[in-house]
Amino acid sequence: MFDLDGTLADTLAPIAEAGNHALKALGRPTFAPAAYRHLAGQGLEALIAEAIGPDHPELFAEGLKIYREYYARHGMADTRAYPGILDLLAELTRRRLRLAVLSNKIQFFVEECVQALFPNISFAAVVGHGPGTALKPDPGAALAIARQLHIEAAAWVYVGDTAVDMQTGRGAGMFTVGVTWGFRDEAELRANGAQAIIHQPMELIRWVELGIRS
């Protein structure tokens, strides 16, 4: 089970561009793109609220609307799979493992991104944020995927790049693997329960093989 932003796909540039576009439209200060490594990850509502700041709650609804409209038009322009991800997904598919995506990104955007970047990969579940879907780190959506696919939570490897992902995986009782090519660093991943750290996508195969043998 994979996170999307910062794990499978490098989406930092379009997230930062859409965020700064909304802030400019609202007359609020913008951020350097690197700042969005920490603004992103807990869902769009949290990103917009934090970017605007606590003193201007009246701007939240408009900021959310502007971001969504801009991202819908431009979000895929600079989005790409991280190097080695396609090879990893192909190898996992060859081994007949069930693959899933769980993201705090809006469901429509998750589906659009997965279809555009991984058209030849068959995911058993692709889940983003929407009505009735709890945002990570609540493990509810991860557990719902496990139930839907009739695979117990303990049999899953959960792969992500942020504290939120590690908390989600641990909360669901899954084996958590943190990746260092995404939005956050190794120290954050370890501090939030990563049971393994990988620096290149194909390193995940080792942990999959250990799980299969066990």
Residue pairs with C-beta under 8 A, 6 or more apart in sequence:
1 99
1 100
1 101
1 102
1 142
1 145
1 156
1 157
1 158
1 159
1 169
1 174
2 8
2 99
2 100
2 101
2 102
2 159
2 160
3 101
3 102
3 103
3 159
3 160
3 161
3 162
3 165
3 182
4 11
4 101
4 102
4 103
4 105
4 110
4 113
4 114
4 128
5 11
5 12
5 15
5 40
5 41
5 103
5 105
5 161
5 182
5 183
6 12
6 37
6 40
6 41
6 160
6 161
6 162
6 179
6 182
6 183
6 184
7 82
7 159
7 160
7 161
7 165
7 179
7 182
8 81
8 82
8 85
8 89
8 101
8 117
8 118
9 79
9 80
9 81
9 82
9 85
9 113
9 117
10 79
10 80
10 81
10 82
11 40
11 75
11 79
11 113
12 33
12 36
12 37
12 40
12 183
13 33
13 78
13 79
14 71
14 74
14 75
14 76
14 77
14 78
14 79
15 36
15 39
15 40
15 47
15 71
16 31
16 33
16 35
16 36
17 70
17 74
17 78
18 67
18 70
18 71
18 74
18 75
19 30
19 31
19 36
19 39
19 47
19 48
19 51
19 67
20 30
20 31
21 66
21 67
21 70
22 48
22 51
22 63
22 64
22 66
22 67
22 70
23 29
23 30
23 31
23 51
23 52
23 63
24 30
25 62
25 63
25 66
26 52
26 56
26 59
26 62
26 63
26 66
28 51
28 52
28 53
28 56
28 59
28 63
31 39
31 51
36 47
37 183
37 184
38 183
38 184
39 47
39 50
39 51
40 47
40 183
41 104
41 162
41 163
41 164
41 165
41 183
41 184
42 104
42 135
42 136
42 164
43 104
43 129
43 135
44 64
44 67
44 68
44 104
44 105
44 106
44 129
45 64
47 67
48 60
48 63
48 64
48 67
49 57
49 60
51 63
52 59
52 60
52 63
68 106
71 109
72 108
72 109
75 109
75 112
75 113
76 112
76 113
76 116
79 113
79 116
79 117
80 117
81 117
81 118
82 181
82 182
82 201
83 201
84 200
84 201
84 202
85 201
86 118
86 121
87 201
87 202
88 201
88 202
88 204
88 205
89 99
89 118
89 121
90 120
90 121
91 202
91 205
92 99
92 204
92 205
92 208
93 99
93 121
93 122
95 208
97 208
98 124
98 149
98 151
99 121
99 122
99 123
99 124
100 123
100 124
100 125
100 126
100 127
100 145
100 149
101 110
101 114
101 123
101 125
101 126
101 127
102 125
102 127
102 136
102 141
102 142
102 145
102 168
103 110
103 127
103 128
103 129
104 128
104 129
104 135
104 136
104 164
105 113
105 128
105 129
106 128
106 129
106 130
107 127
107 128
107 129
107 130
107 133
108 128
109 128
110 126
110 127
110 128
111 126
111 128
114 123
114 126
124 149
125 145
125 148
125 149
127 133
127 141
127 144
127 145
129 135
133 140
133 141
134 140
134 141
136 142
136 164
136 165
136 167
136 168
137 163
137 164
137 165
137 167
137 168
137 171
138 168
138 171
139 168
139 169
139 171
139 172
139 173
142 153
142 156
142 158
142 168
142 169
142 171
142 172
142 174
143 153
143 172
146 152
146 153
146 156
146 172
146 174
153 172
153 173
153 174
154 173
154 174
154 175
155 211
156 169
156 172
156 174
156 175
157 174
157 175
157 176
157 177
157 204
157 207
157 208
157 211
158 165
158 168
158 169
158 172
158 174
158 175
158 176
158 177
159 165
159 177
159 179
159 204
160 166
160 168
160 169
160 176
160 177
160 178
160 179
160 182
161 178
161 179
161 180
161 181
161 182
161 183
161 184
161 189
162 182
162 183
162 184
162 188
162 189
163 184
163 188
163 189
163 191
163 192
165 176
165 178
166 176
166 178
166 189
166 192
166 193
166 194
167 192
167 193
169 175
169 176
169 193
170 176
170 192
170 193
175 195
175 196
175 207
175 211
176 193
176 194
176 195
176 196
177 194
177 195
177 196
177 197
177 198
177 204
177 207
178 186
178 189
178 190
178 194
178 196
178 197
178 198
179 189
179 197
179 198
179 199
179 201
180 186
180 189
180 197
180 198
180 199
181 199
181 200
181 201
186 197
189 197
190 197
196 207
198 204
198 207
